[in-house]
């Protein structure tokens, strides 16, 4: 067994490279915080699909959740294949560059979406969300190449925490601009489009260290290495990807804990993705927050989430990712039920920050667990499956919220309460995942792959 393929012997990469890797989380969190949570989603519901669109109550939220569903399904259909091709060609970094450029362009184009232009808004939302989801999978696939088993949790948590800092930084700049624009008498229709340009710029600049300093350590598949890029070669690349993905699914028994966790992830992520995507909409519709108060809430919650992600890294390496994640899912469940009954603004702030802690913990622990279950040389493939599960959840969860909201005439409280079932069911399934056995299966697969090459 070679050292490069023995997951027990993988050493942590240089700190500078880990920081450069984490900077991608810094960059893409600008998109999730500003576009997908704090500013554009409520802007879409209230302005783009608002009165000038001539829609009925609840329809704007339904259109927003439908666009999230469409983008997530696109990632679902492509993530496993992109991951396997990235592994086969050792080109994850190149694919990441393409997805980054597309997301930056899509985000910038959201600045052109005004009142009533919900068709264009949906198109650019789908474009940017799809590219974001693809890039999220690809950057995560570098994790097993940068950290060994003992440091996987810490490195994942560091990236997650840096990501929240990036989202906060971009949101802070946007808040400053909004305050300035309001001082000039401008409305949301004037200043929200500019914040999309700010976000696109932050994404682009923040990602630069990743492309400069993170190394592509994977080795190309010998059957495709060194070939050109003609139509025949492209066909071979795809067939190689299908073959490797098919082998993973065919030998699911070998990866039973991985697949159990992916199902678990799919279920509980239906809840987490819904809360993250609709948080600002909920605070304004159900709690009566102003746009400014809603953005301030998201800002503070992201600080809490950063603390949760960073602190949980030290806990999960000792306690284990499964136990850590179980605690986070309990927090999610309690918080969503409490939010349904909550009528006090002060209490809602407390609940929101509990959600922030749970959000940081569950995100970091889940990514680290997939890293532990991923054989060396197949990280792109396995994180493609991670993306498959996560984005399927991002399609189902928000859409279920939108449907409940639409069916109840715009009752956001009942829509939020319905997400609790995802957390409870996910927790029940999580208890069937054996962390030690799943990691041992990954190590064994790496040895088999080395012998058979």
N, C-alpha and C positions, 0 to 999 in steps of 0.2 A: 504494500500500500504506500503510495507516494504521499509525502507530507502535504502537497498542494491539494490533495483530495480528502485528506483526513480532517473531518470537521472538528474533531477534538483538538487538533493541533493548529488550527488556523489562528494566527496571531492578529491582534488589532493593528489596523493600518496606522500610519503616522497621523498625529493630531491635526496637522494642517490639511491633510486629505479628508479626514472625517469632517472637519469644519467646512471644507468646500462642498462636501456631499450634503451636509446639513443646510447649507445656503440655498439649496434648491427648495427645501421645505420653507425657508424664509421667503423665497420668491413666490412660490405658488400659493402660499397662504394669503398673499395679498389678494388673490382672486377669490378664494373661499370666504375671506372675511368681508371684503367690500362688495363683491358682485353677488356671491351666492348666499350671503347672510344679511349684512347690515344695510346696504344701500339700494342695489338694483332690484332685488326681489320685491321689496315693498313698493318701490317706485313703479315697477311693472304693474303691480296690482292696482295701485291708486291712480297712476297717471297714464301709463301706456295703455292699459286695459281698463281705464276708468270711465268717467262720464262721457268723454268724447268718443269712446269706442261703442257706446250704445249697448253695453252688456248688462245682464241681470246680476243681482247680488250672488256672490260665490263663483261666478263664471271666470272672473279674472284670476282668482286663486287656482281654479281648475286648469286654466290655460297655462299658468306658471308651472304647476306640478306636472302637467302633461309634457311640457318642454323638458323638464328635468328627467322625466321617464324616458323620453325619446333619446336623449343624449346617453343616458345610462344603458339603455338597450343596445345602442351602437357600440359602446365599450364592451358590453357583455359578448357581443358577436365577434369582436375583433381581438380582445385582450389575450386569450390563450394563444392565438396564432401569432400575434405580434411578439409575445414573450418567447415562444419557441423559436421563432426566426431570429430574435435577438440573441438567443443562446447559440443557435446553430452557426450564425455568422459572426458571433462575438461583436455585435454592432449595436448593443443597447444604447450606447452614448449617441450614436448617429440618429437613431430613432427618437431618442429623447429630444434632440435638437429640433427635429422636424415638428414634434408635438408641441414644443415650447413656442416656436414661431407661429404656428397655427392658432394657439390659444391667445397669444399676444395680439395678433391681428383681429381675432374674433372679439376680444375684449375692447379693443380700440373702436371697432365698428359699432359697439353698443352705444357709443357716444352720439351716433346718428339717429337713434331711436327716440321718437317723440310721442306726444299724446295721440292715441288711436292707432299707432303703427305697430300693433301687436303681432302681426304676421312677420314683419322684419325682426321684431324683438325675439320671437320664438326661434327664427332661423339663426340669428347670431348667438343666442343662448345655447342652442343645441351644438353649434360649431365650437364655441369656446369650452363648454362643459365636456364635450367629447374629447377634445385635445387635452384638457386638464386631467381628465380621468386616465387617459393613456399615459401621460407623463408621470402621473402619480404612481402607476404600476411599475413603470420602467425605473424610476429613481429608487423605489423600494427594493427592486431586484439586485441592487448593488450592495445591500446590507450584508448578506452572507459572505461577500468578498472582502468586506472591510472589518468584520468583527468575528471573533471566535465565540464559542458557546458561553463562556464565562462573562463576556462583555456585551453580548447581543442586546440585552435589555437596556444597559446604560447608553449604548450608542443609538439605539432606536429612540430612547427617551430624549436624548440630547437633540436629535434631529427634530422630534416633535416639539420640544420646547423652543428651539430656535425658530421653528415655523410659526408658533404663536407670536413670538417677538416680531417676526416679519409682518404678520397680519396686523398687529397692533401699530407698528410703525407707519404702515401705509394708511391705516384708518385714521391715525392721528393727523397725518398730512391732509387727508380728505376733510377731516373735521375743521382743521384750520382754514382750509379753502372755503368750506361751507359757511363758516362764521364770517369770513371776509366778504363772500358773495352776498350774504344776507344784509350785511352792512351797506351794500350798494343797492339794496331793494330787490335783489333777484329772488326767484322762486326755485323750487326743485326742478322744474322744467329747464331752468338755465344752468344750475350748478351740478346736478347729478351727472349729466353727460361729460362734464369736465373731469369728474372723479373717475370716470371710466378710463380716460386717457392717463390720469395719474397712476391708476392701477396697472395698466398695460406697461407703462414705463418702469414701474417698480418691479414687475415680474421680469422684464427683460434684463434690467441691470442686476437684480439679485441673483439671477441664474448664471451670470458670467463666470464666477469662481468655479462652479461645478464643471463647466466645459473646459476650463483651463487646467484644473488640477486633479480631478478624479480620474483614476486609471481604469481602463477596460482590461481586467485580469482574466476574463474568460478566454478559453481557447476555441477557435472555430472548429466545427465538425469537419473532419478530414475529407468527407465526401463532397463538401461544397467549398472548402477553403481554396482560395486562389483563383476562383473562376470569375468570368466576366459578369456583365449585368444585362445580357440579352434576354429575349423572351424565354428561351429554353432554360437559362439559368434561373430566372425568376420563378418559372414553373418548378424547377428542382428545389429552390429554396422553400416554396410553399409546401411541396410534397414532403420535404424533410420535416417541416414544422408539424404537418398533419400526422406524420408517422410517429414523431416523438410524443405528441399530445395523446395520440391513440395508445401508445405504450403506457403512458401514465394512467389513463383511464382503465385500460385493460388490466393493469396490475394494481387496481385500487385496493385489493386486500393487503398488499404490502404497505400501503400508505393509509391504513384504516383510520388512524388518528387525525391525519391531515384532512381527510374527507369528512370525518365527523366534525372537525372544527370548521371547515368551510361551510357546512350546512348550518352550524351554530352561528357563524359569522353572518351568513345570509339572513338569518332570522332576526338576530338582535340589531343588525345594521339597518333593517327596515325602520326601526325606531330611532336610532341615532341620526341617520341621514335626514329623517323627517324633521326632527327637532332642530338640527343645524340649519336646514334650508328654510324653515318657516318660523324661526325664532323671532325675527324682527316683525314679521307679519302678525304673529300671535300677540306680541306685546302691544302692538298698536290696536289690533282689532278686539282682543279680549280684555286687555288691562287698561285700555285708554291712554297708552303712552303717546306722547308727541313724537314726531320724527327724531328730534334732537335727543329726547330721553331714551328712545329706543337705541340709538347709536351709542349713547353713553353706556347703556346696559351691556351691549355687545362688546364694547371696549373693555369694561371691567371683567366680564366673564372670560374673555380671552386671556387676561392676566391670570385669572384663577386656573384656567385650563393649562397655561404654560407651567405654572407651579405644580399642578397635578401631574403633568407629563414628565417634568424634570425629576420631581421627587419620587415618582413611582418607579423610575428606572432602578434606583438603589434597592427598593423594596422587592421588586419582582425577581431580581437575580437571586435573592435569598428565599423569598416565599414561593417563587414559581409563577410563571405567567398565567397559568390556569386559575390559581387561587386569587391572584391579583385581579384578573378579569372578572371573576365571580363577584368580588367585592364591588367593583365598578358597576356591574349590572344591577346589583341590589340598590346602589345609590340612584341609578337611572330610574328604577321602578318606583322608589319612594318619592323621587322628585316629580315625576309626571303625574302621579296621583295627587300629590300635594298641590301642584299647579292648577289642577282642575277645580279644587275647592277654594283656592286662594282668591280673596277679594282685596286684600291689603297690598298696597304698592310696596311697602317696606318688606313684608314677608316674601313677596315675589322676588325681590332682589336677593334675598337669602337663598331661595329655591334655585334661582338662576345660577348662583355661584356654586351650589352643590352640583348642578348639571355641568358646570365648567370643570370642576374637579373630576367628575366621572368621565367627561368627554376626553380630557387629556389622558387619563389612566387607561381607558378602554382602547383608545387609538394606538397608544404606544405598546401596550401589552399584546394586542392582536397582531400588530406587525412583527413584533419580536417572536411570537409563537410560530408564525409562518416561516420566519427565518430559521428557527430551530428545526422545523420539519422539512427544510429544503436541502436536497443533496447538492454538493458542490458541482458546478457546471450546469445545473438545471434551475438556478434561481429565477431566471426570467420566466421559465415555463411555470414554476410553482407560484410566483407572484402574479403571473397572468391569471392563474386560477383564483388567486386571492382577489384580483381585480374583477374577475367574472362574478364571484359571489358578492363582493361589495357593491358593484354597480347594478347587479340585479336587484339588490336591496334598495339602492337609490332610485330604481325605477318603480318598485312596488310600494315602498313606504310613503313617499310624498304623494303618489297618485292615490293611495288609500285615504290619506288625509284630505286630499282635494275632493274625493268622492263623498266622504262622510260630511265634509263641510258643505258641499253642494246639496246633498240630500237633506240636510238639516237647515237649509236656508241661511247658511253662513255662520253656523255655531262652531267657532274655533275650539271652544272648551271640550266639547264632545269629541271633536276630531283629534285633539291632543291626547285625551284620555284613552282613545282607541289604540294608541301606540304602546301602551303599557303591556299589552299582551305579547308584543314582540320581545320585550325585555325578559318577561317571566319565562316564556318558552325557550328563549336563548339560554337562559341560566340553567334550565333543566337539562338541556342537551349538552351544555358545556361540562357538566359533571360526569359525562361519559367519556371525555377526552383524557387519555393517559399521556402526559407530557414526556415522561422518560421513554416510553415505548415509541412515541412518534419520532423523537430525536434519534434513537437507535436505528430506526428504519431508514432515516435519511443517511446516516453514516454507512450503513450496509449497502445502500444503493450506490453511493459514491465509490465504494470498493468494487462493486460489480461492474459499474461503468468503466472504471480504470482497467480492469482485467479484460473486458470484452472489446476495448478499443484496438 
